């Protein structure tokens, strides 16, 4: 059988390193791994031109484009996931000391209202603390560089939601530090926080115990991105979707195995002090496969995200898992 050429675009994570270094390959294919400086560049290449055969794509970007008949379908491989209590930043002079104080405040978000990290943060705050996005004023802009809203996706939001664009030349990072916005929902830590500005902090300064307790109680490890594949390839090459999924799974498992083996050597393969203690602590709270792929192990997280996406006005209907993923992997 002819080897299927594939152009694959994704970030280089622990979960994908084995695909980039060639230690994991995709059966029956000749794959070329590609990446970019930022994730929106990869997402734009998928949505604008469909030039990639397989790619990492943010869940909200994928769901927004489903109604526009995006020529890709998702695989239940999730290379990017982050607990999100830590992703809400505040100006310390804003009067925000807890979730209830967000009401009436001006909140920034990168690129679009409802980036994946923002969908999770809003959803968790809504479920756990009674947060109401419609009670806030939202400003969309660039995080560290001035930027207009992302131009390759639609920007739905509820009609009663106040959403504006950041002023020309302004960045959300600088606006947060200056108090021009009161808070920021962000997938990336803003530079002012990294620089230790006394004017900024987190909504939940001691976020790790909260995130661990949230996981123990809900079983949800928030998922930001999935892997997508061109629908015509799935149609014309039976079994290819499964082969691609299993390769991403093997790459992720190889990374997890490095950490398991690293316990013997105090995780010296990393440069992070006390990494060994962190891995041991994680083993107390997380299952052996702490970063699972497939539908069964992620059903709770996926159902929550699909509900949040609808409740936040980003989908016209609440999608089901069966609407989102390639049929042959629904029993994974």
C-alpha positions in Angstrom: 0.0 0.0 0.0 1.2 3.5 -0.8 2.4 5.4 2.2 0.1 8.3 2.9 1.9 11.7 3.1 0.7 13.7 6.0 1.5 17.3 7.1 0.9 17.5 10.8 0.9 20.8 12.7 1.1 21.0 16.5 3.2 22.4 19.3 6.2 20.5 20.6 5.0 19.3 24.0 6.1 16.3 26.1 3.0 14.7 24.7 4.1 15.1 21.1 7.9 15.0 21.3 8.1 11.4 20.1 6.3 12.3 16.9 8.8 15.2 16.2 11.9 13.1 17.0 10.7 10.1 15.0 10.7 7.6 17.8 6.9 7.2 17.2 5.6 7.0 13.6 2.1 6.7 12.1 1.5 3.3 10.5 1.3 3.5 6.7 2.2 7.2 6.4 5.0 9.5 5.6 4.4 12.3 8.1 6.0 15.7 8.2 5.8 17.4 11.6 5.4 21.2 11.6 5.0 23.8 14.4 4.8 27.5 14.7 5.8 30.3 17.1 2.3 30.6 18.5 -0.7 28.3 18.6 -3.1 30.7 16.8 -0.8 30.4 13.8 -1.4 26.7 13.7 -5.1 27.2 14.2 -5.3 29.8 11.4 -3.5 27.5 9.0 -6.2 24.9 9.7 -9.2 27.1 9.4 -8.1 29.6 6.7 -6.7 27.2 4.2 -6.9 23.6 5.3 -3.2 23.2 4.3 -2.5 20.7 7.2 -3.8 17.2 7.1 -3.7 16.7 10.8 -3.4 19.4 13.4 -3.8 20.5 17.0 -6.8 22.8 17.3 -8.4 24.6 20.3 -11.8 23.1 21.2 -13.6 26.4 20.9 -12.1 27.1 17.5 -13.2 23.6 16.3 -16.7 23.9 17.8 -17.3 27.4 16.3 -16.4 26.1 12.9 -18.5 23.0 13.0 -21.6 24.9 11.9 -19.5 26.4 9.1 -18.8 22.8 7.9 -15.1 22.8 8.8 -13.5 20.0 6.7 -11.9 18.4 9.7 -13.1 16.0 12.4 -11.7 15.6 15.9 -9.8 12.7 17.3 -9.9 12.1 21.1 -6.2 13.0 21.6 -5.7 16.0 23.8 -2.1 17.3 23.8 -2.9 20.5 25.8 -4.8 20.6 29.0 -4.4 22.9 32.1 -6.2 23.4 35.4 -7.7 26.9 35.2 -8.3 28.3 38.7 -4.8 29.7 38.1 -5.7 31.5 34.8 -7.6 34.5 36.2 -5.4 37.5 37.0 -6.5 40.7 38.7 -5.3 44.2 39.3 -4.8 44.4 43.1 -6.3 47.9 43.3 -9.6 46.7 41.6 -11.3 45.6 44.8 -11.4 42.0 43.6 -10.6 39.7 46.5 -12.8 36.8 45.4 -15.1 35.6 42.6 -18.1 37.6 43.8 -16.1 40.8 43.3 -15.8 40.2 39.5 -19.4 41.4 39.0 -19.4 44.8 37.3 -15.7 44.6 36.5 -13.9 45.1 33.2 -12.2 41.8 32.1 -9.8 41.2 29.3 -9.5 38.1 27.1 -7.0 37.4 24.3 -8.2 37.2 20.7 -11.8 36.4 21.2 -14.5 36.2 23.8 -14.3 32.6 25.0 -10.8 31.3 24.3 -10.5 27.8 25.5 -8.9 28.8 28.8 -11.6 31.4 29.3 -14.4 28.9 28.6 -13.1 26.7 31.3 -12.4 29.5 33.8 -15.8 31.0 33.3 -17.5 27.6 33.5 -15.8 26.7 36.7 -16.6 30.0 38.3 -20.2 29.7 37.1 -20.6 26.2 38.6 -18.6 26.8 41.8 -19.2 30.4 42.7 -22.3 31.7 40.8 -20.3 33.9 38.5 -22.3 35.6 35.7 -20.3 36.7 32.6 -23.2 39.0 31.6 -22.5 41.1 34.8 -19.1 42.0 33.5 -17.6 44.1 30.7 -15.3 42.3 28.3 -12.4 43.7 26.4 -10.7 41.6 23.6 -7.2 42.3 22.5 -3.6 41.2 22.2 -1.8 40.0 25.3 1.7 41.3 24.9 1.4 42.9 21.4 -1.5 45.1 20.2 -3.8 42.9 18.1 -7.3 42.9 16.7 -9.6 40.0 17.4 -8.6 36.8 15.6 -9.8 37.1 12.0 -10.2 33.5 11.1 -13.1 32.5 13.4 -16.6 33.9 14.1 -17.0 35.7 17.4 -20.4 34.7 18.9 -21.5 35.9 22.3 -24.9 36.5 24.0 -26.7 39.6 22.9 -26.8 40.9 26.5 -23.1 40.7 26.9 -20.9 43.8 26.7 -17.9 43.0 24.5 -15.6 45.6 23.1 -12.2 45.7 21.4 -9.1 47.0 23.2 -8.1 50.5 22.1 -5.5 50.7 19.3 -2.0 50.3 20.5 -3.0 48.8 23.8 -2.1 45.4 25.2 -4.1 43.5 27.8 -0.9 43.0 29.8 -0.3 46.8 30.1 -4.0 47.5 30.6 -4.1 45.0 33.5 -1.1 46.5 35.2 -2.3 50.1 34.7 -5.8 49.2 36.1 -7.5 50.0 32.7 -9.0 46.5 33.0 -9.7 45.0 36.4 -9.0 41.4 35.5 -7.7 39.1 32.8 -8.7 35.6 31.8 -5.6 34.2 30.0 -4.1 30.9 28.8 -0.7 32.6 29.2 0.7 34.2 32.3 1.0 38.0 31.4 4.4 39.5 31.5 3.6 41.9 34.3 2.9 38.8 36.6 6.2 37.2 35.4 8.0 40.4 36.3 6.5 40.4 39.8 4.6 43.7 39.4 3.1 44.7 42.8 -0.1 45.8 41.0 -1.2 42.4 39.7 -1.9 39.0 41.2 -4.2 36.0 40.7 -7.8 35.7 41.7 -6.8 32.6 43.6 -3.2 33.2 44.8 -3.0 29.7 46.4 -4.5 28.0 43.4 -2.8 24.6 43.5 -4.8 23.2 46.5 -8.0 24.5 44.9 -7.3 22.8 41.6 -6.3 19.5 43.3 -9.5 19.6 45.4 -11.5 20.4 42.2 -10.0 17.4 40.5 -10.6 15.1 43.4 -14.2 16.1 43.6 -15.1 16.3 39.9 -12.5 14.0 38.1 -12.1 16.8 35.5 -8.7 17.7 34.1 -9.7 20.5 31.8 -9.0 19.9 28.1 -8.1 22.8 25.8 -7.1 21.3 22.5 -7.8 18.2 20.5 -6.2 16.7 17.3 -8.2 17.1 14.1 -7.9 15.3 10.7 -9.2 16.2 7.3 -12.6 14.5 6.7 -11.7 13.6 3.1 -8.7 11.6 4.4 -10.9 9.7 6.9 -13.3 9.0 4.0 -10.8 7.9 1.5 -8.3 6.1 3.8 -10.2 3.7 6.1 -8.4 3.2 9.4 -6.2 6.3 9.0 -8.0 8.2 11.8 -7.3 5.3 14.2 -3.7 5.0 13.1 -3.1 8.8 13.7 -4.9 8.6 17.1 -2.9 5.6 18.2 0.4 7.4 17.2 -0.5 10.4 19.3 -1.4 8.1 22.1 1.9 6.3 21.9 3.8 9.6 21.9 1.9 10.7 25.0 2.5 7.4 26.8 6.2 7.6 26.0 6.4 11.0 27.7 4.5 9.7 30.7 6.8 6.7 30.9 9.8 9.1 31.0 8.4 10.6 34.2 7.7 7.2 35.7 11.3 6.0 35.0 12.6 9.4 36.2 11.4 8.7 39.7 14.4 6.4 40.2 16.8 9.3 39.3 15.0 12.1 41.1 13.7 13.4 37.8 17.2 14.7 36.9 16.2 14.8 33.2 14.5 18.1 34.1 16.1 21.3 35.4 13.3 21.9 37.9 14.3 21.6 41.6 12.0 19.4 43.6 10.4 18.0 40.5 10.7 14.5 42.0 8.6 15.6 45.0 6.0 17.2 42.7 5.7 14.0 40.6 5.3 11.9 43.8 2.7 14.3 45.1 0.8 14.1 41.8 0.8 10.3 42.0 -1.2 10.7 45.2 -4.0 12.7 43.5 -3.9 11.5 40.0 -4.4 8.0 38.4 -1.6 6.1 36.8 -2.7 7.4 33.4 -3.0 11.0 34.6 -3.2 12.4 31.0 -5.7 10.1 29.4 -6.7 10.1 25.7 -9.9 8.5 24.4 -13.6 9.2 25.1 -14.3 7.0 28.1 -11.7 8.5 30.4 -12.5 12.1 29.4 -16.3 12.0 29.1 -16.8 14.1 32.2 -14.4 16.8 31.0 -15.8 16.8 27.5 -19.4 17.0 28.6 -18.6 19.9 30.9 -16.8 21.8 28.1 -19.6 21.3 25.7 -22.1 22.5 28.3 -20.0 25.5 29.1 -19.6 26.4 25.4 -23.4 26.4 25.0 -24.2 28.2 28.2 -21.7 30.9 27.4 -23.4 31.6 24.1 -20.6 30.2 21.9 -22.7 27.4 20.3 -26.2 27.6 19.0 -27.0 24.2 20.5 -25.3 22.0 23.1 -23.2 19.5 21.1 -22.9 15.9 22.1 -19.7 14.0 22.1 -21.0 12.0 19.2 -21.3 15.3 17.2 -17.7 16.2 17.7 -15.4 13.1 17.3 -14.8 10.7 14.5 -17.3 7.8 14.8 -14.8 5.0 14.7 -13.2 6.3 18.0 -16.3 6.9 20.0 -15.7 3.7 21.9 -12.0 4.6 22.8 
